[in-house]
Amino acid sequence: MKQLVLVLKGMAYGVTHVAPGLGGGIVLLLMGIYEPFVESVGNLFVQRSNWRRYLAFLIPLGIGMVLGVILAAVAIEALLESYPTESMIFFMGLLLGTVPSVLTLHGDMRPRPGRLAALLLGLALVVGIRAIEPLLVGHTTAYTMTTWPEILYNGAVSFVAGGASVTPGLDGSYILLLGGTYAPVLSAVAALKELTIRWGALLSTVLGAGLGILVFSKLIDLAIKRAPALAYYCVLGLVLGSVYGLWPDQPARLPVWALALCLLAGGAIALLLGRSPQEPAVVEEESPLPERAQGHR
């Protein structure tokens, strides 16, 4: 049963790799598996004594992630195309609903000058990325992922996107969008339903994003261990900055009251998920994960 739950949570995490604006780190936080995730990924090849527990957590999550990416490649694309503004409003509510969860991730989250500076840094980072979007999107090359320079470039962009996918407030698919490789990568994933495999696009994305997830997870895990309150205030800034980044620029198809319901629905789902305990799959008596996770509660 625990493995099935992890597969389902992995599917939710996989969806974030397809939907621009919805960061994977946010969803991991909501599902109560953020700290176990970054520790398992960041230490998988470092702490060899715990590799079995890490794999028992990561394998079902990874299976669900792959399924989520494939299933969402078509569904999310259609939803964002038909109701882009409504979707963004829902995601904004989802982000705002994560704020209470972030504020309870550590025992002492009282505002202090250094922590507020970290919050502003996170906020400025996301707002800055969103601000340069008009300078990058629209001036990118139409990549086909059929030549080695394009494949290597996509691997580099995917590395940054992978890191962003585990950083709350940042969005991996948005990095692909800025880098100009989102459309060909999404098309390659969607083509899997027809059993068509575009090796160049898929392998460079998987390898680049996987390496980015490994590296950034280790860095985030170290930050959480050494300065948890400071790290989580930076996360809070990233979350608030993402609300600005999701602000829609297209007219809505639904009335105002329906948009309000979308916002409230997103916030309610986030609050409900935020009340769930840390994922028990890695939390065992001999595991190092629960001690640290419970210490932040």
MIPA-313118 format. One record per atom (N, C-alpha, C): residue number from 0; atom name; x, y, z. Coordinates in steps of 0.05 Angstrom, whole numbers. Layout:
PT pos site     px     py     pz
PT NUM   CA      X      Y      Z
...
This chain:
PT pos site     px     py     pz
PT   0    N     17    -24      0
PT   0   CA      0      0      0
PT   0    C     17     25      0
PT   1    N     39     24     16
PT   1   CA     57     47     17
PT   1    C     69     52    -10
PT   2    N     77     31    -23
PT   2   CA     89     34    -50
PT   2    C     70     46    -70
PT   3    N     44     38    -68
PT   3   CA     24     48    -86
PT   3    C     20     78    -82
PT   4    N     20     86    -56
PT   4   CA     18    115    -50
PT   4    C     41    130    -61
PT   5    N     65    119    -59
PT   5   CA     89    132    -70
PT   5    C     87    135   -101
PT   6    N     76    114   -114
PT   6   CA     73    116   -143
PT   6    C     53    138   -150
PT   7    N     31    141   -135
PT   7   CA     12    162   -141
PT   7    C     24    190   -136
PT   8    N     40    192   -114
PT   8   CA     53    217   -109
PT   8    C     74    223   -130
PT   9    N     87    202   -140
PT   9   CA    106    206   -162
PT   9    C     92    216   -188
PT  10    N     68    206   -192
PT  10   CA     53    216   -216
PT  10    C     47    245   -213
PT  11    N     39    254   -189
PT  11   CA     34    283   -184
PT  11    C     60    299   -189
PT  12    N     82    288   -180
PT  12   CA    108    302   -185
PT  12    C    115    303   -214
PT  13    N    108    281   -229
PT  13   CA    113    280   -257
PT  13    C     97    301   -273
PT  14    N     73    306   -264
PT  14   CA     56    326   -278
PT  14    C     70    353   -278
PT  15    N     84    360   -256
PT  15   CA     97    386   -254
PT  15    C    119    389   -275
PT  16    N    130    368   -286
PT  16   CA    150    370   -306
PT  16    C    139    377   -333
PT  17    N    112    376   -335
PT  17   CA     99    383   -361
PT  17    C     84    409   -359
PT  18    N     74    416   -336
PT  18   CA     57    441   -333
PT  18    C     75    465   -327
PT  19    N     79    484   -345
PT  19   CA     95    507   -339
PT  19    C     82    524   -317
PT  20    N     98    532   -298
PT  20   CA     88    549   -276
PT  20    C     84    534   -250
PT  21    N     81    508   -251
PT  21   CA     77    491   -227
PT  21    C    103    477   -221
PT  22    N    116    485   -200
PT  22   CA    142    474   -193
PT  22    C    140    447   -178
PT  23    N    159    429   -185
PT  23   CA    158    403   -172
PT  23    C    164    404   -142
PT  24    N    182    423   -134
PT  24   CA    188    425   -106
PT  24    C    164    432    -89
PT  25    N    146    449   -100
PT  25   CA    122    456    -86
PT  25    C    104    432    -81
PT  26    N    101    415   -102
PT  26   CA     84    392    -99
PT  26    C     96    372    -79
PT  27    N    123    369    -80
PT  27   CA    136    351    -60
PT  27    C    131    361    -32
PT  28    N    132    387    -28
PT  28   CA    126    399     -2
PT  28    C     97    392      7
PT  29    N     78    396    -12
PT  29   CA     50    392     -6
PT  29    C     45    363      2
PT  30    N     59    344    -11
PT  30   CA     54    316     -6
PT  30    C     69    305     18
PT  31    N     85    323     31
PT  31   CA     99    315     55
PT  31    C    123    297     50
PT  32    N    135    299     26
PT  32   CA    158    282     20
PT  32    C    182    298     11
PT  33    N    182    324     15
PT  33   CA    204    340      5
PT  33    C    231    333     17
PT  34    N    232    334     44
PT  34   CA    257    328     57
PT  34    C    267    299     53
PT  35    N    249    279     55
PT  35   CA    258    252     48
PT  35    C    268    250     19
PT  36    N    256    265      1
PT  36   CA    264    264    -27
PT  36    C    292    275    -32
PT  37    N    297    300    -22
PT  37   CA    323    312    -27
PT  37    C    345    297    -12
PT  38    N    339    285     11
PT  38   CA    359    270     25
PT  38    C    365    244     11
PT  39    N    344    230      2
PT  39   CA    348    205    -12
PT  39    C    363    208    -38
PT  40    N    355    228    -54
PT  40   CA    369    233    -79
PT  40    C    397    244    -74
PT  41    N    399    263    -56
PT  41   CA    425    276    -52
PT  41    C    446    257    -40
PT  42    N    438    237    -25
PT  42   CA    456    219    -11
PT  42    C    457    191    -22
PT  43    N    442    186    -44
PT  43   CA    440    159    -55
PT  43    C    468    147    -60
PT  44    N    486    163    -72
PT  44   CA    512    153    -79
PT  44    C    533    161    -59
PT  45    N    525    172    -36
PT  45   CA    544    182    -16
PT  45    C    543    164      9
PT  46    N    518    160     19
PT  46   CA    515    143     43
PT  46    C    507    115     34
PT  47    N    527     98     29
PT  47   CA    522     72     18
PT  47    C    507     53     37
PT  48    N    510     59     63
PT  48   CA    497     41     82
PT  48    C    466     44     82
PT  49    N    456     66     70
PT  49   CA    427     70     70
PT  49    C    415     68     42
PT  50    N    431     58     23
PT  50   CA    421     59     -5
PT  50    C    396     42     -9
PT  51    N    393     20      6
PT  51   CA    369      3      2
PT  51    C    344     19     10
PT  52    N    345     33     32
PT  52   CA    322     49     41
PT  52    C    316     72     21
PT  53    N    338     84     12
PT  53   CA    334    106     -8
PT  53    C    320     95    -33
PT  54    N    330     72    -43
PT  54   CA    318     61    -67
PT  54    C    289     52    -63
PT  55    N    283     41    -39
PT  55   CA    256     33    -33
PT  55    C    237     57    -34
PT  56    N    247     80    -29
PT  56   CA    231    105    -30
PT  56    C    231    116    -59
PT  57    N    254    115    -73
PT  57   CA    256    129    -98
PT  57    C    245    113   -122
PT  58    N    247     87   -121
PT  58   CA    239     71   -144
PT  58    C    209     74   -150
PT  59    N    191     69   -130
PT  59   CA    162     73   -136
PT  59    C    156    102   -143
PT  60    N    170    121   -130
PT  60   CA    165    149   -136
PT  60    C    174    155   -165
PT  61    N    196    143   -174
PT  61   CA    206    147   -201
PT  61    C    187    135   -222
PT  62    N    176    111   -216
PT  62   CA    157     98   -234
PT  62    C    133    116   -237
PT  63    N    122    126   -215
PT  63   CA     99    144   -217
PT  63    C    106    170   -232
PT  64    N    130    180   -229
PT  64   CA    138    205   -243
PT  64    C    138    200   -273
PT  65    N    149    178   -282
PT  65   CA    149    173   -311
PT  65    C    120    170   -321
PT  66    N    103    156   -307
PT  66   CA     75    153   -315
PT  66    C     61    181   -316
PT  67    N     67    197   -296
PT  67   CA     55    224   -295
PT  67    C     63    241   -318
PT  68    N     88    240   -325
PT  68   CA     98    256   -348
PT  68    C     84    248   -373
PT  69    N     83    221   -378
PT  69   CA     70    212   -403
PT  69    C     41    218   -404
PT  70    N     26    213   -383
PT  70   CA     -3    219   -383
PT  70    C     -9    248   -384
PT  71    N      8    264   -371
PT  71   CA      2    293   -370
PT  71    C     10    308   -395
PT  72    N     29    296   -411
PT  72   CA     38    309   -435
PT  72    C     15    316   -454
PT  73    N     -5    299   -455
PT  73   CA    -28    305   -472
PT  73    C    -50    320   -456
PT  74    N    -56    311   -432
PT  74   CA    -78    323   -417
PT  74    C    -72    352   -409
PT  75    N    -48    357   -398
PT  75   CA    -41    384   -389
PT  75    C    -40    403   -413
PT  76    N    -28    393   -435
PT  76   CA    -26    410   -458
PT  76    C    -53    419   -468
PT  77    N    -73    401   -468
PT  77   CA   -100    408   -476
PT  77    C   -113    427   -457
PT  78    N   -109    422   -430
PT  78   CA   -122    439   -410
PT  78    C   -111    468   -411
PT  79    N    -84    470   -414
PT  79   CA    -72    497   -415
PT  79    C    -79    511   -441
PT  80    N    -85    496   -462
PT  80   CA    -92    508   -487
PT  80    C   -121    518   -486
PT  81    N   -139    503   -473
PT  81   CA   -167    510   -472
PT  81    C   -173    530   -450
PT  82    N   -161    526   -426
PT  82   CA   -167    544   -404
PT  82    C   -141    553   -390
PT  83    N   -124    569   -405
PT  83   CA    -98    577   -394
PT  83    C   -101    594   -369
PT  84    N   -118    614   -370
PT  84   CA   -121    633   -347
PT  84    C   -132    618   -322
PT  85    N   -153    602   -327
PT  85   CA   -165    588   -304
PT  85    C   -145    569   -291
PT  86    N   -128    556   -308
PT  86   CA   -108    538   -298
PT  86    C    -88    553   -281
PT  87    N    -79    576   -290
PT  87   CA    -60    592   -275
PT  87    C    -71    602   -249
PT  88    N    -97    609   -249
PT  88   CA   -110    618   -224
PT  88    C   -111    595   -204
PT  89    N   -117    571   -213
PT  89   CA   -117    548   -196
PT  89    C    -89    543   -184
PT  90    N    -69    544   -201
PT  90   CA    -41    540   -191
PT  90    C    -33    562   -171
PT  91    N    -42    586   -175
PT  91   CA    -36    608   -156
PT  91    C    -48    601   -129
PT  92    N    -73    592   -129
PT  92   CA    -85    583   -103
PT  92    C    -69    561    -90
PT  93    N    -60    542   -107
PT  93   CA    -44    520    -97
PT  93    C    -18    530    -83
PT  94    N     -5    550    -96
PT  94   CA     19    561    -84
PT  94    C     14    576    -58
PT  95    N     -7    593    -58
PT  95   CA    -13    608    -34
PT  95    C    -20    589    -11
PT  96    N    -33    567    -17
PT  96   CA    -40    548      4
PT  96    C    -16    533     16
PT  97    N      7    535      3
PT  97   CA     31    521     14
PT  97    C     45    538     35
PT  98    N     38    564     37
PT  98   CA     52    581     56
PT  98    C     50    571     85
PT  99    N     27    564     95
PT  99   CA     26    553    123
PT  99    C     43    528    127
PT 100    N     45    511    106
PT 100   CA     61    487    108
PT 100    C     91    494    110
PT 101    N    100    514     94
PT 101   CA    128    522     95
PT 101    C    135    534    123
PT 102    N    116    549    135
PT 102   CA    121    562    160
PT 102    C    122    542    184
PT 103    N    114    517    179
PT 103   CA    115    497    200
PT 103    C    137    476    195
PT 104    N    154    480    175
PT 104   CA    174    460    169
PT 104    C    197    460    189
PT 105    N    199    481    205
PT 105   CA    220    482    225
PT 105    C    209    493    251
PT 106    N    220    484    273
PT 106   CA    209    492    299
PT 106    C    210    522    305
PT 107    N    231    536    296
PT 107   CA    234    564    301
PT 107    C    234    579    274
PT 108    N    211    590    267
PT 108   CA    209    605    242
PT 108    C    203    634    247
PT 109    N    211    644    270
PT 109   CA    207    673    276
PT 109    C    222    690    257
PT 110    N    210    712    247
PT 110   CA    224    730    228
PT 110    C    248    744    241
PT 111    N    270    743    227
PT 111   CA    294    757    236
PT 111    C    307    770    211
PT 112    N    324    789    215
PT 112   CA    335    804    192
PT 112    C    348    785    171
PT 113    N    364    766    180
PT 113   CA    376    748    160
PT 113    C    356    731    146
PT 114    N    336    722    160
PT 114   CA    315    705    147
PT 114    C    298    721    128
PT 115    N    292    746    135
PT 115   CA    277    763    117
PT 115    C    293    770     92
PT 116    N    319    772     95
PT 116   CA    337    777     72
PT 116    C    336    752     54
PT 117    N    336    728     66
PT 117   CA    334    704     50
PT 117    C    307    702     35
PT 118    N    286    711     48
PT 118   CA    260    712     35
PT 118    C    260    730     11
PT 119    N    271    754     15
PT 119   CA    273    774     -7
PT 119    C    290    763    -30
PT 120    N    312    749    -23
PT 120   CA    329    737    -44
PT 120    C    314    717    -61
PT 121    N    299    699    -47
PT 121   CA    283    680    -62
PT 121    C    262    693    -79
PT 122    N    249    713    -68
PT 122   CA    228    728    -83
PT 122    C    240    741   -108
PT 123    N    264    755   -104
PT 123   CA    277    769   -126
PT 123    C    286    750   -148
PT 124    N    295    726   -140
PT 124   CA    304    706   -159
PT 124    C    282    698   -179
PT 125    N    259    691   -168
PT 125   CA    237    682   -185
PT 125    C    226    705   -201
PT 126    N    222    728   -189
PT 126   CA    212    752   -204
PT 126    C    231    759   -226
PT 127    N    257    757   -221
PT 127   CA    277    763   -241
PT 127    C    276    744   -265
PT 128    N    272    718   -259
PT 128   CA    270    699   -280
PT 128    C    246    704   -297
PT 129    N    223    710   -284
PT 129   CA    199    716   -299
PT 129    C    201    742   -315
PT 130    N    217    761   -304
PT 130   CA    219    787   -317
PT 130    C    235    785   -344
PT 131    N    254    767   -345
PT 131   CA    270    765   -370
PT 131    C    257    747   -390
PT 132    N    234    735   -384
PT 132   CA    221    717   -403
PT 132    C    215    730   -429
PT 133    N    204    755   -430
PT 133   CA    199    768   -456
PT 133    C    225    771   -473
PT 134    N    248    773   -460
PT 134   CA    273    777   -474
PT 134    C    283    751   -486
PT 135    N    274    728   -475
PT 135   CA    284    702   -484
PT 135    C    263    687   -501
PT 136    N    239    686   -492
PT 136   CA    218    672   -507
PT 136    C    211    688   -531
PT 137    N    210    676   -554
PT 137   CA    203    690   -579
PT 137    C    228    696   -594
PT 138    N    252    694   -582
PT 138   CA    277    698   -596
PT 138    C    294    673   -597
PT 139    N    281    651   -590
PT 139   CA    296    625   -590
PT 139    C    293    611   -616
PT 140    N    312    593   -622
PT 140   CA    312    578   -646
PT 140    C    292    555   -644
PT 141    N    281    547   -667
PT 141   CA    262    525   -668
PT 141    C    279    499   -669
PT 142    N    283    487   -645
PT 142   CA    300    464   -644
PT 142    C    285    438   -653
PT 143    N    300    421   -667
PT 143   CA    289    396   -676
PT 143    C    300    372   -661
PT 144    N    322    376   -646
PT 144   CA    335    355   -631
PT 144    C    345    332   -648
PT 145    N    354    339   -672
PT 145   CA    364    319   -691
PT 145    C    394    322   -696
PT 146    N    406    342   -685
PT 146   CA    435    346   -688
PT 146    C    449    346   -661
PT 147    N    475    338   -660
PT 147   CA    489    337   -635
PT 147    C    490    363   -620
PT 148    N    495    386   -633
PT 148   CA    495    411   -618
PT 148    C    468    417   -604
PT 149    N    446    411   -618
PT 149   CA    420    415   -606
PT 149    C    415    396   -583
PT 150    N    424    371   -586
PT 150   CA    420    351   -565
PT 150    C    436    358   -540
PT 151    N    461    367   -544
PT 151   CA    478    375   -521
PT 151    C    467    400   -508
PT 152    N    457    419   -524
PT 152   CA    445    443   -513
PT 152    C    421    436   -496
PT 153    N    404    418   -506
PT 153   CA    380    410   -490
PT 153    C    389    396   -465
PT 154    N    411    381   -465
PT 154   CA    420    368   -441
PT 154    C    429    388   -420
PT 155    N    441    410   -429
PT 155   CA    450    431   -410
PT 155    C    426    446   -399
PT 156    N    406    452   -416
PT 156   CA    382    466   -407
PT 156    C    367    447   -388
PT 157    N    366    421   -394
PT 157   CA    352    402   -377
PT 157    C    365    399   -350
PT 158    N    391    402   -349
PT 158   CA    406    401   -323
PT 158    C    395    423   -304
PT 159    N    394    447   -315
PT 159   CA    383    470   -299
PT 159    C    354    465   -292
PT 160    N    339    454   -312
PT 160   CA    310    449   -307
PT 160    C    307    428   -285
PT 161    N    324    407   -285
PT 161   CA    322    387   -265
PT 161    C    327    398   -237
PT 162    N    347    416   -235
PT 162   CA    352    429   -209
PT 162    C    329    446   -201
PT 163    N    316    460   -220
PT 163   CA    293    477   -213
PT 163    C    269    460   -204
PT 164    N    267    436   -215
PT 164   CA    244    419   -208
PT 164    C    244    410   -179
PT 165    N    267    411   -166
PT 165   CA    268    403   -137
PT 165    C    271    427   -119
PT 166    N    271    451   -131
PT 166   CA    273    476   -115
PT 166    C    246    489   -113
PT 167    N    234    489    -89
PT 167   CA    207    500    -86
PT 167    C    206    529    -97
PT 168    N    186    535   -113
PT 168   CA    183    561   -124
PT 168    C    193    564   -152
PT 169    N    211    546   -160
PT 169   CA    221    545   -187
PT 169    C    208    523   -203
PT 170    N    210    524   -229
PT 170   CA    195    506   -246
PT 170    C    213    496   -269
PT 171    N    217    469   -270
PT 171   CA    234    458   -290
PT 171    C    224    462   -318
PT 172    N    198    458   -322
PT 172   CA    187    461   -349
PT 172    C    189    490   -358
PT 173    N    188    509   -339
PT 173   CA    190    537   -346
PT 173    C    219    543   -356
PT 174    N    239    530   -344
PT 174   CA    266    533   -353
PT 174    C    269    523   -382
PT 175    N    256    500   -388
PT 175   CA    256    490   -415
PT 175    C    243    510   -434
PT 176    N    222    523   -425
PT 176   CA    208    542   -441
PT 176    C    226    566   -447
PT 177    N    240    575   -427
PT 177   CA    259    598   -431
PT 177    C    282    590   -450
PT 178    N    291    565   -447
PT 178   CA    313    555   -463
PT 178    C    305    548   -492
PT 179    N    279    548   -497
PT 179   CA    270    543   -524
PT 179    C    267    514   -531
PT 180    N    270    496   -511
PT 180   CA    268    467   -517
PT 180    C    242    454   -507
PT 181    N    225    470   -495
PT 181   CA    201    458   -483
PT 181    C    183    445   -504
PT 182    N    178    458   -527
PT 182   CA    160    448   -547
PT 182    C    170    421   -559
PT 183    N    196    419   -568
PT 183   CA    204    393   -579
PT 183    C    206    371   -558
PT 184    N    212    378   -532
PT 184   CA    212    358   -511
PT 184    C    184    348   -506
PT 185    N    165    366   -503
PT 185   CA    137    359   -499
PT 185    C    127    342   -521
PT 186    N    134    349   -546
PT 186   CA    125    334   -569
PT 186    C    137    306   -569
PT 187    N    162    303   -560
PT 187   CA    175    277   -559
PT 187    C    161    259   -538
PT 188    N    154    271   -515
PT 188   CA    141    256   -494
PT 188    C    113    247   -504
PT 189    N     98    266   -516
PT 189   CA     71    260   -526
PT 189    C     72    238   -547
PT 190    N     94    237   -563
PT 190   CA     96    217   -584
PT 190    C     99    188   -574
PT 191    N    105    185   -548
PT 191   CA    108    159   -536
PT 191    C     82    143   -537
PT 192    N     59    158   -536
PT 192   CA     33    144   -537
PT 192    C     29    129   -563
PT 193    N     44    138   -584
PT 193   CA     42    125   -610
PT 193    C     66    106   -614
PT 194    N     80    101   -592
PT 194   CA    104     83   -592
PT 194    C    126     94   -611
PT 195    N    127    120   -613
PT 195   CA    148    133   -628
PT 195    C    168    144   -609
PT 196    N    193    136   -611
PT 196   CA    214    144   -592
PT 196    C    234    163   -606
PT 197    N    235    187   -597
PT 197   CA    254    207   -608
PT 197    C    278    208   -588
PT 198    N    297    191   -594
PT 198   CA    319    186   -575
PT 198    C    334    211   -567
PT 199    N    341    228   -586
PT 199   CA    357    251   -581
PT 199    C    344    269   -560
PT 200    N    319    276   -564
PT 200   CA    305    294   -545
PT 200    C    301    280   -518
PT 201    N    293    255   -518
PT 201   CA    286    241   -493
PT 201    C    311    235   -476
PT 202    N    332    225   -488
PT 202   CA    355    217   -473
PT 202    C    370    242   -461
PT 203    N    372    263   -478
PT 203   CA    386    287   -468
PT 203    C    370    300   -446
PT 204    N    343    298   -447
PT 204   CA    327    310   -426
PT 204    C    328    293   -400
PT 205    N    326    267   -403
PT 205   CA    327    249   -380
PT 205    C    354    251   -365
PT 206    N    376    249   -381
PT 206   CA    402    249   -369
PT 206    C    409    276   -357
PT 207    N    403    298   -371
PT 207   CA    409    325   -361
PT 207    C    392    331   -336
PT 208    N    366    326   -338
PT 208   CA    349    331   -315
PT 208    C    355    314   -291
PT 209    N    362    288   -296
PT 209   CA    369    270   -274
PT 209    C    394    280   -259
PT 210    N    414    289   -274
PT 210   CA    439    299   -262
PT 210    C    433    324   -246
PT 211    N    416    341   -257
PT 211   CA    409    366   -243
PT 211    C    394    360   -217
PT 212    N    376    341   -218
PT 212   CA    362    334   -193
PT 212    C    381    323   -172
PT 213    N    400    306   -180
PT 213   CA    420    296   -161
PT 213    C    437    318   -148
PT 214    N    447    336   -165
PT 214   CA    465    357   -155
PT 214    C    450    376   -137
PT 215    N    427    386   -146
PT 215   CA    412    406   -131
PT 215    C    400    394   -106
PT 216    N    392    368   -107
PT 216   CA    382    355    -83
PT 216    C    403    354    -61
PT 217    N    427    348    -68
PT 217   CA    449    347    -48
PT 217    C    454    375    -36
PT 218    N    454    395    -53
PT 218   CA    459    423    -43
PT 218    C    436    432    -25
PT 219    N    411    425    -33
PT 219   CA    388    433    -16
PT 219    C    388    418     10
PT 220    N    395    392      9
PT 220   CA    396    376     34
PT 220    C    417    388     53
PT 221    N    440    396     43
PT 221   CA    460    408     60
PT 221    C    451    434     72
PT 222    N    437    450     55
PT 222   CA    426    476     65
PT 222    C    406    472     88
PT 223    N    388    452     84
PT 223   CA    368    446    104
PT 223    C    381    436    130
PT 224    N    402    421    128
PT 224   CA    415    410    152
PT 224    C    430    432    167
PT 225    N    443    450    153
PT 225   CA    460    470    166
PT 225    C    445    495    175
PT 226    N    426    504    159
PT 226   CA    411    528    166
PT 226    C    382    525    158
PT 227    N    367    508    172
PT 227   CA    339    502    163
PT 227    C    321    526    161
PT 228    N    320    543    182
PT 228   CA    302    566    181
PT 228    C    309    585    159
PT 229    N    335    590    154
PT 229   CA    344    607    133
PT 229    C    336    595    106
PT 230    N    339    569    103
PT 230   CA    333    556     78
PT 230    C    303    557     72
PT 231    N    287    554     93
PT 231   CA    258    554     89
PT 231    C    247    582     84
PT 232    N    260    602     95
PT 232   CA    251    629     89
PT 232    C    257    636     60
PT 233    N    280    625     50
PT 233   CA    286    629     21
PT 233    C    265    614      4
PT 234    N    257    590     13
PT 234   CA    236    575      0
PT 234    C    210    591     -1
PT 235    N    203    604     22
PT 235   CA    179    620     23
PT 235    C    180    643      3
PT 236    N    203    655      0
PT 236   CA    206    676    -20
PT 236    C    203    666    -48
PT 237    N    213    642    -53
PT 237   CA    210    629    -80
PT 237    C    181    623    -85
PT 238    N    166    614    -65
PT 238   CA    138    609    -68
PT 238    C    122    634    -75
PT 239    N    127    655    -59
PT 239   CA    112    680    -64
PT 239    C    119    692    -91
PT 240    N    144    689    -99
PT 240   CA    152    699   -125
PT 240    C    139    684   -148
PT 241    N    133    659   -143
PT 241   CA    120    643   -164
PT 241    C     91    651   -168
PT 242    N     79    662   -147
PT 242   CA     51    672   -150
PT 242    C     51    695   -171
PT 243    N     71    712   -169
PT 243   CA     74    734   -189
PT 243    C     78    722   -217
PT 244    N     96    701   -218
PT 244   CA    102    690   -244
PT 244    C     78    676   -257
PT 245    N     59    667   -242
PT 245   CA     36    654   -253
PT 245    C     13    673   -261
PT 246    N     17    698   -256
PT 246   CA     -5    717   -262
PT 246    C    -12    716   -292
PT 247    N    -37    709   -299
PT 247   CA    -44    705   -327
PT 247    C    -44    731   -343
PT 248    N    -37    728   -369
PT 248   CA    -37    751   -387
PT 248    C    -57    748   -409
PT 249    N    -76    729   -405
PT 249   CA    -97    725   -425
PT 249    C   -124    728   -412
PT 250    N   -144    737   -427
PT 250   CA   -171    740   -415
PT 250    C   -183    713   -408
PT 251    N   -198    712   -387
PT 251   CA   -210    687   -377
PT 251    C   -235    680   -393
PT 252    N   -241    655   -396
PT 252   CA   -265    646   -409
PT 252    C   -288    643   -389
PT 253    N   -282    639   -364
PT 253   CA   -302    635   -343
PT 253    C   -307    661   -328
PT 254    N   -331    664   -316
PT 254   CA   -337    688   -300
PT 254    C   -320    691   -276
PT 255    N   -321    715   -263
PT 255   CA   -304    721   -240
PT 255    C   -308    702   -217
PT 256    N   -334    695   -212
PT 256   CA   -340    677   -190
PT 256    C   -327    650   -194
PT 257    N   -326    641   -219
PT 257   CA   -314    615   -225
PT 257    C   -283    616   -221
PT 258    N   -271    640   -228
PT 258   CA   -243    643   -223
PT 258    C   -237    643   -194
PT 259    N   -255    655   -178
PT 259   CA   -251    655   -149
PT 259    C   -252    627   -138
PT 260    N   -270    611   -149
PT 260   CA   -272    583   -141
PT 260    C   -247    567   -148
PT 261    N   -235    573   -171
PT 261   CA   -210    560   -179
PT 261    C   -188    567   -159
PT 262    N   -187    593   -151
PT 262   CA   -166    601   -132
PT 262    C   -170    587   -105
PT 263    N   -196    587    -95
PT 263   CA   -202    575    -70
PT 263    C   -197    545    -70
PT 264    N   -204    532    -93
PT 264   CA   -200    503    -95
PT 264    C   -170    496    -94
PT 265    N   -154    512   -107
PT 265   CA   -125    507   -106
PT 265    C   -114    510    -78
PT 266    N   -123    532    -64
PT 266   CA   -114    536    -37
PT 266    C   -124    515    -18
PT 267    N   -149    506    -21
PT 267   CA   -160    485     -4
PT 267    C   -145    459     -7
PT 268    N   -139    451    -32
PT 268   CA   -124    427    -37
PT 268    C    -96    428    -24
PT 269    N    -83    451    -27
PT 269   CA    -57    454    -15
PT 269    C    -58    452     15
PT 270    N    -78    464     28
PT 270   CA    -80    463     57
PT 270    C    -85    434     66
PT 271    N   -102    420     51
PT 271   CA   -108    392     59
PT 271    C    -83    375     56
PT 272    N    -69    378     34
PT 272   CA    -45    362     30
PT 272    C    -23    370     50
PT 273    N    -23    396     58
PT 273   CA     -3    405     77
PT 273    C     -6    393    105
PT 274    N    -30    383    111
PT 274   CA    -35    371    137
PT 274    C    -26    342    138
PT 275    N    -19    331    115
PT 275   CA    -11    303    115
PT 275    C     16    300    128
PT 276    N     21    278    142
PT 276   CA     47    274    155
PT 276    C     69    268    134
PT 277    N     94    268    143
PT 277   CA    116    261    126
PT 277    C    113    233    116
PT 278    N    121    228     91
PT 278   CA    118    202     79
PT 278    C    131    180     96
PT 279    N    116    160    105
PT 279   CA    127    139    122
PT 279    C    144    118    109
PT 280    N    145    119     82
PT 280   CA    160     98     68
PT 280    C    189     97     75
PT 281    N    201    120     81
PT 281   CA    229    120     88
PT 281    C    232    122    118
PT 282    N    210    127    132
PT 282   CA    212    132    161
PT 282    C    210    106    176
PT 283    N    233     95    182
PT 283   CA    234     70    197
PT 283    C    252     75    221
PT 284    N    253     56    238
PT 284   CA    268     59    263
PT 284    C    297     64    258
PT 285    N    309     50    238
PT 285   CA    337     52    234
PT 285    C    344     73    213
PT 286    N    324     86    201
PT 286   CA    329    106    180
PT 286    C    337    133    192
PT 287    N    356    147    179
PT 287   CA    364    173    189
PT 287    C    344    195    182
PT 288    N    325    189    164
PT 288   CA    307    210    154
PT 288    C    287    220    175
PT 289    N    274    202    190
PT 289   CA    253    212    208
PT 289    C    263    230    230
PT 290    N    287    225    240
PT 290   CA    297    241    262
PT 290    C    299    270    253
PT 291    N    311    274    229
PT 291   CA    314    301    220
PT 291    C    287    313    212
PT 292    N    270    297    199
PT 292   CA    244    307    191
PT 292    C    227    315    214
PT 293    N    227    298    235
PT 293   CA    211    305    259
PT 293    C    223    328    274
PT 294    N    249    333    271
PT 294   CA    261    355    286
PT 294    C    253    382    275
PT 295    N    244    382    249
PT 295   CA    236    407    237
PT 295    C    206    413    241
PT 296    N    192    394    251
PT 296   CA    164    398    255
PT 296    C    158    414    280
